[in-house]
Each structure stands twice: as structure tokens, then as C-alpha cells.
Amino acid sequence: MPGLRLALARPLTIALTTALTIAISGAALALDLTDRNVDVAGKLDVKSASTLSDKLIKLDADSDRPIFLMITATEGSAQGVMIVADTIRSLKSPVVGVVLTQVHDAGAALAPFTDRVLMFPSAGLVFTEVDYEGVKKPEPPAELKPGETPPKVKAPTPTELMLQGARERFLGRFYGRLAKRLNMKADALKAAIDAGGLMLGVDEAVAQKIAYAVVDQLTFTTLPTVKTEVKVVTTRKDTKIVTPEGGARD
């Protein structure tokens, strides 16, 4: 299929080479993975996202072939998602998100920020509330019974108010960017999440163009290893000092 190319969310295209060979039949495809795969599992917080971003940058420095994010993470933070999303935007290599199972929280939020989303047949995207790391969401006031006196609540400090403001501002940008990737309005996405979440199965994700296709066959290609030899040359310089007596010393 030498003439087929994939249009990406970024102004890039992925040539169908041995690095990303896709045989399309309807909405299903055969995907040829390589050793440029990175697992996104467990918790995608600031710490793990920083490690993941470092791996992506190193892979990008080696080659501009596609990088595959194998996504199974189901928790994390908005900051963790955005660290990886911003890294993906800065790379020359296309980044393909491969959703292996049904994911929610940070895992679901990360997938649309890749250049192309592919999904396993049993996978799904459940967009739920994502935490802001370091600052807890304010607790809602307790419901009072008729005639019950409201408990005394400690007034927040100026710093606490500032941090809550920072939390709301960051999450506002986060959900705004996520909504854009989902072809939704930010208010509609936030309303859905506040109501419990937004769930998309494979067919729905493909139909809404959030996912590109369903993976129904996998192969693996080992890419050739490029070895770089670094040669270091050290030059020694000796200095001779002549004394007034006419002698010399080193």
C-alpha cells in the first residue's frame, strides 16, 4: 500500500513503512508494532509522566519513526496527562496511542492527545473526573437535617484560596483542550463529567473520529540498531619555565 498515508492531528503524516504498516479492512486493521513501544500503565501522575516524557524524547532523538504508547493506565492527574501531551506536541516523531483495554481517568484523557488513536476490540474510553495533583477538591457542604445547626467551618487561608484558584484555572484549560480533541464544547464535556462521565465503546469512538480504527491483527518488526562510536582525543601540553640563572624546570 505505498500510496496510503495517515493524516494526523498535527500537521504531519505517517508513511506506511515497516515502522507502521496498516492493512485496512473497514474500520479494522493489522498493526505492525516495533521496539519503539512505551507502556503507559498504572498511575499517570507527575512523577511517572516525567519518566515517560524522558523516554519519548530519547526515542525521538534516535529516529523520526512512529512511537507507540500502549495505554492501560486508569488513574493519575491532569498535570501528568498534560506533561505527556505537551511532550508529544514537541516531538518530530508521530506518536500513536494504542488503547489495550477499557480505560478511564488519566488513561482515557491521554489517548486523544496522541497523533492517532487505535483501539483493541475490547477497549473503551471512559472520560471521568481527573484529579489536580497536590490540591484536593473542596468538600461539598454536608447536608443538614431539618432544624440542625450548621457546623463551624474553618475559613480557608489566603494561600489555600490561591491554590484552589490555581486548581480551577488549570483544570479549566485541561478540560478545554480535552474537549477540543474530542470535537466537543468544553461546557458539554464538563457537564457530562460532572454527571458521572462520558463512556465511548470502540465503535462509538471510531464513528466519532476519536479513534482511527480497531486493531484486529498484530505483528512485530525489529528495527535495525544504529551504533554510534564516540572517539575522544586528549592533547597534553607541557610548559617549560626558564629561570634567571639560565636553568629550566618543567
C-alpha positions in Angstrom: 0.0 0.0 0.0 2.7 2.5 -0.9 0.3 5.3 -1.7 -1.6 5.3 1.5 -0.8 7.8 4.2 -2.4 8.7 7.5 -3.4 12.3 8.2 -2.6 13.2 11.8 -4.0 15.7 14.3 -0.6 17.6 14.0 0.4 18.8 10.5 2.3 15.5 9.9 1.7 12.3 8.0 2.8 8.8 8.8 4.2 6.9 5.8 3.2 3.3 5.8 6.6 1.7 6.1 7.8 -1.3 8.1 7.5 1.1 11.1 3.8 1.5 10.8 2.3 -1.0 8.4 -1.5 -0.9 8.4 -3.8 -3.1 6.3 -7.3 -1.6 6.5 -10.5 -3.6 6.1 -13.5 -1.4 7.0 -12.7 0.0 10.5 -10.3 -2.8 11.4 -6.6 -3.0 10.8 -3.5 -5.1 11.1 -0.8 -3.2 13.1 2.9 -3.8 12.8 4.5 -2.8 16.1 8.2 -2.1 16.6 10.6 -1.9 19.5 9.6 1.8 19.8 6.8 0.9 22.2 6.3 2.6 25.6 3.9 1.3 28.2 1.5 3.8 29.9 0.3 1.7 32.8 -0.9 2.1 36.4 -0.9 5.8 37.6 0.0 8.6 35.2 1.0 11.3 37.8 3.7 14.0 37.5 6.5 11.5 38.5 5.6 8.8 36.0 4.8 11.3 33.3 8.2 12.9 33.7 9.8 9.5 33.3 7.6 8.7 30.3 8.4 12.1 28.6 12.1 11.4 29.0 11.7 8.1 27.2 9.7 9.8 24.4 12.4 12.4 24.0 15.2 9.8 23.8 13.2 7.7 21.2 12.6 10.9 19.2 16.3 11.7 19.2 17.1 8.2 17.8 14.7 8.4 14.9 11.6 10.0 13.5 9.8 6.7 13.1 6.4 6.3 14.9 6.3 5.8 18.7 3.6 3.6 20.1 2.0 4.4 23.5 0.5 1.2 24.8 -2.2 2.6 27.1 -3.7 0.8 30.1 -3.5 3.5 32.8 -6.7 4.1 34.8 -5.6 6.8 37.3 -3.4 9.8 37.6 -3.6 13.6 37.5 -4.3 16.3 35.0 -0.8 17.6 35.3 0.6 14.2 34.4 -1.6 14.0 31.3 -0.5 17.5 30.2 3.2 16.8 30.7 3.0 13.9 28.2 0.6 15.8 25.9 2.9 18.8 25.7 5.9 16.4 25.1 4.0 14.7 22.2 3.4 18.1 20.6 7.1 18.9 20.7 8.4 15.7 19.0 9.2 15.2 15.4 8.2 11.5 15.6 4.5 10.7 15.3 3.0 9.2 18.5 0.3 6.6 18.1 -1.9 5.8 21.2 -2.9 2.1 21.3 -5.7 1.6 23.9 -5.4 -2.0 25.0 -8.4 -2.2 27.4 -11.2 0.0 28.7 -9.5 2.9 30.5 -10.8 5.8 32.5 -9.4 8.8 34.4 -5.9 9.9 33.1 -5.5 7.0 30.7 -8.7 7.9 28.8 -7.7 11.6 28.9 -4.3 10.9 27.5 -5.3 8.9 24.4 -6.9 11.8 22.4 -3.7 13.8 22.8 -1.7 11.3 20.7 -1.4 11.8 17.0 -3.5 8.8 16.2 -5.7 6.6 18.4 -6.0 2.8 17.8 -8.1 0.5 20.0 -8.2 -3.2 20.7 -11.7 -4.7 20.2 -12.4 -4.9 23.9 -11.1 -1.4 24.7 -13.1 1.6 25.6 -12.7 5.2 26.7 -14.5 6.4 29.9 -13.8 10.1 30.4 -14.2 10.8 34.2 -13.0 13.5 36.5 -9.2 13.7 36.7 -7.5 15.0 39.9 -5.4 18.1 40.2 -2.3 16.8 41.9 -1.3 18.5 45.1 -4.5 20.3 45.9 -7.6 18.4 47.0 -11.0 19.2 45.6 -13.1 21.2 48.2 -15.5 19.0 50.1 -19.2 20.0 49.5 -21.1 21.2 52.5 -22.8 18.5 54.5 -26.5 18.1 54.1 -28.3 19.2 57.2 -31.4 17.6 58.7 -34.4 19.9 59.4 -33.6 22.1 62.4 -29.9 21.0 62.5 -27.3 23.8 63.2 -24.6 24.0 60.5 -21.2 23.0 61.9 -18.5 25.6 62.2 -16.1 25.6 59.3 -12.6 26.9 59.4 -12.1 29.8 57.0 -9.6 29.0 54.3 -6.3 30.8 54.4 -5.2 33.2 51.6 -2.8 30.5 50.3 -5.5 27.9 50.3 -7.8 30.2 48.3 -4.9 30.9 45.9 -4.2 27.2 45.4 -7.9 26.4 44.8 -7.9 29.2 42.2 -4.9 27.7 40.5 -6.5 24.3 40.6 -9.7 25.6 38.9 -7.8 27.6 36.3 -5.6 24.6 35.3 -8.5 22.2 35.1 -10.4 24.7 33.1 -7.6 24.7 30.5 -7.2 21.0 30.8 -10.9 20.2 30.0 -11.0 22.8 27.3 -8.1 21.2 25.5 -9.5 17.7 26.0 -12.9 18.8 24.7 -11.3 20.2 21.6 -9.6 16.8 20.9 -13.0 15.1 21.4 -14.7 17.5 19.0 -16.9 18.7 21.8 -17.6 22.0 23.5 -15.9 22.4 26.9 -19.2 23.1 28.7 -20.7 19.9 27.3 -17.8 17.8 28.3 -17.6 19.3 31.8 -21.4 18.7 32.3 -21.0 15.1 31.2 -18.1 14.5 33.6 -19.9 16.3 36.5 -22.9 13.9 35.8 -20.6 10.9 36.2 -18.6 10.6 33.0 -18.7 10.0 29.3 -18.3 6.5 28.0 -17.4 5.5 24.4 -17.0 2.0 23.1 -14.8 1.1 20.2 -17.5 1.6 17.6 -18.6 4.9 19.0 -15.0 6.2 19.3 -14.4 5.3 15.6 -17.7 6.7 14.4 -17.0 10.0 16.2 -13.4 10.0 14.7 -11.8 10.0 18.2 -10.2 6.6 17.3 -8.9 5.8 13.9 -9.6 2.1 13.8 -9.9 -1.2 15.7 -6.8 -3.4 15.8 -7.6 -7.0 14.8 -4.2 -8.3 14.0 -0.7 -7.6 15.4 2.7 -8.2 14.1 6.2 -7.1 15.3 9.2 -5.8 13.4 12.6 -5.4 15.0 14.1 -2.2 13.7 17.8 -2.1 12.8 20.1 -0.9 15.6 22.2 2.1 14.8 25.5 2.2 16.7 27.3 5.4 17.3 31.1 5.4 18.1 32.4 8.3 20.1 36.2 9.0 19.8 37.7 11.2 22.5 41.1 12.8 21.7 43.2 14.2 24.6 46.0 16.6 24.0 48.8 17.0 26.6 50.6 20.4 26.8 53.8 20.6 28.7 55.1 24.0 29.9 58.9 24.7 30.4 59.8 27.7 32.6 63.3 29.3 32.2 64.8 30.6 35.4 67.0 33.8 35.6 70.0 31.5 36.4 69.6 30.0 33.0 68.3 26.7 34.1 65.0 25.2 33.2 62.3 23.3 35.1 59.0 21.7 34.0 
